[in-house]
Amino acid sequence: MVFFMYDVIIIGAGVIGGSIFRELTKYDLSILVLDKENDVAMGATKANSAIIHAGFDPAPGSFMAKYNVSGNKMYKNSCAELDVPYENNEALVIAFNTKDIKTLENLYKNGKKNGVVGLEILGKDKTLQLEPNLSTSIIASLRAKTSSIVCPFQYTIALFENGIANGGELLLNSEVTKIEKYKETFLVYTGFGKVFQTKFLVNAAGIYADKIHNMVLQKSFSISPRLGEYIIFNKSQGSLFSRTIFQCPTLRGKGVLVSKTVHGNLFIGPDAEDVVDKDDVSTKNSGLTHIFRAAKNTSNKIDFNETLKNYAGIRAIPSTGDFIIKNYTKLKNFIDVAGIKSPGLACAPAIAEDVVLILKESGLTLNKKSNFNPIRKRINFLELSNKEKHNLVKNNKAFGKIICSCEKITEGEILDAIDRSFSVPTICGIKRRCRAGMGKCQGSYCTPQIIDIISRRCNLDKREICFDSADSTILLEKIR
Ligand SMILES: Cc1cc2nc3c(=O)[nH]c(=O)nc-3n(C[C@H](O)[C@H](O)[C@H](O)COP(=O)(O)OP(=O)(O)OC[C@H]3O[C@@H](n4cnc5c(N)ncnc54)[C@H](O)[C@@H]3O)c2cc1C
């Protein structure tokens, strides 16, 4: 059965699909995003280094270089519009020996060619003055003043909230299983027998973008998984460094980094291991040991007793070496936005603008909406003034009740996160939206209360509530 006809369907609700989605909602169009998972940002967008790179790393002339430098400049404004935590905290790439110094010089030249501003090579003393907790074995650094940090999943959630508020549609739990060309349109088949028709189709399916491409065109590239593992620390470690500290990059990645997060934690990682399984994000002893040792070289001040959690993400490595962002002479209304490996997060807003241009060149009519509202707001109780807190609690008692005592998150914020959820809320979905359960106890104390709140607000049996993905229910039986 064919459902409504859309102007544009986007496959994939990561930061790339979300950025294109929001950009398109500025125009008078019917837009639908389909994702196989039960929330947005469940792929690479959920687990990465969260750095809005300056752009000194990608090869000059590549898509990665072009979009990194322009995307970096767009983040401050889009995070302000979307009320998402962002900090221009700068970065240092550190050198331990003369070979590393050569690398810094090459990165500096590369960055200049890419149009990166605010780069300088610093000696040991100046570097240690900026970051006194660095190892005294370092001998120089490359400073990148435009490097920033963001919360990638909160950013993506906000992109979707804003896109939906501006008339776009999102359908989760909808894996695209088949695509057929039908006259000048596409029929997009999803699980459970639903079929959607669209004039234009955008492939932003991350690690599975090759599979989607092959549904409509001859195979012309492949996407391979490369695992990256991390260790995150308590906030007690978050002030060790102001800047993001990179070791020198290798052929396989940007090098192990140590950085604070926008929420005040510290994290280290990633490693870079080519793997076979595109979905396996379990961490391994070998990878964690590698990043642990590498981070110890960066600084011996990190207290490893303060470890909070390990996690891993899968990079989508394209066989072409660069992002694949194009339509095809044979199939102008199908656009691949594939192989978006790092620095894809940093590139996302710039990629979105270009994809809209490609769609326009392919025949999509773009009429600006007069009522597009770029602003999305959320309630963060801790950030409010005392007067604002007082008024909020006076009007709604739920803001006077702390549920997550580690992160100081109120019941009001949890209810707000539930009401904003795109589908049935999950424990981790609530955590990603308002940070309840992100703290030192990792939800040991507040999870039962959050289950209770979801159950009441959504009128759900507690046994139906999932931890994260659609098959992760946590309560099996009622025993009393
Ligand atoms: C370890 C690591 C570190 C990184 N560090 C950084 C960094 O610091 N800075 C930076 O700029 N970039 C970084 N990146 C890269 C960045 O995370 C990615 O470029 C970005 O998240 C890619 O977004 P995406 O939307 O293309 O993919 P994803 O976030 O993976 O989204 C793709 C979506 O498609 C959906 N999907 C797949 N198949 C189907 C289907 N058949 N039907 C429906 N839906 C489907 C998936 O469920 C998923 O939600 C890093 C990546 C990793 C893994």
The ligand as an ORCA input file, in Angstrom:
! r2SCAN-3c Opt
* xyz 0 1
  C      34.924      6.794     16.473
  C      34.445      7.986     15.704
  C      34.958      9.259     15.967
  C      34.529     10.355     15.239
  N      34.912     11.606     15.611
  C      34.452     12.685     14.931
  C      34.752     14.000     15.360
  O      35.328     14.230     16.423
  N      34.372     15.026     14.580
  C      33.696     14.838     13.411
  O      33.445     15.811     12.727
  N      33.323     13.608     13.028
  C      33.665     12.535     13.765
  N      33.273     11.279     13.417
  C      32.454     11.118     12.221
  C      30.983     11.415     12.493
  O      30.539     10.774     13.663
  C      30.189     10.923     11.291
  O      30.736     11.488     10.123
  C      28.727     11.297     11.358
  O      28.149     10.955     12.587
  C      28.009     10.560     10.226
  O      26.654     10.824     10.297
  P      25.643     10.072      9.361
  O      24.339     10.723      9.561
  O      26.196      9.994      7.973
  O      25.657      8.558      9.861
  P      24.906      7.860     11.087
  O      24.917      8.684     12.296
  O      25.491      6.490     11.188
  O      23.409      7.771     10.609
  C      22.971      6.890      9.589
  C      21.555      6.475      9.923
  O      21.058      5.668      8.856
  C      20.184      4.705      9.408
  N      20.023      3.609      8.449
  C      20.971      2.785      7.956
  N      20.427      1.909      7.094
  C      19.106      2.199      7.031
  C      18.005      1.639      6.308
  N      18.149      0.601      5.466
  N      16.760      2.165      6.499
  C      16.571      3.208      7.352
  N      17.601      3.764      8.058
  C      18.840      3.286      7.899
  C      20.884      4.287     10.695
  O      19.991      3.717     11.619
  C      21.463      5.617     11.181
  O      20.603      6.245     12.113
  C      33.645     10.167     14.161
  C      33.109      8.899     13.908
  C      33.464      7.835     14.705
  C      32.789      6.508     14.508
*
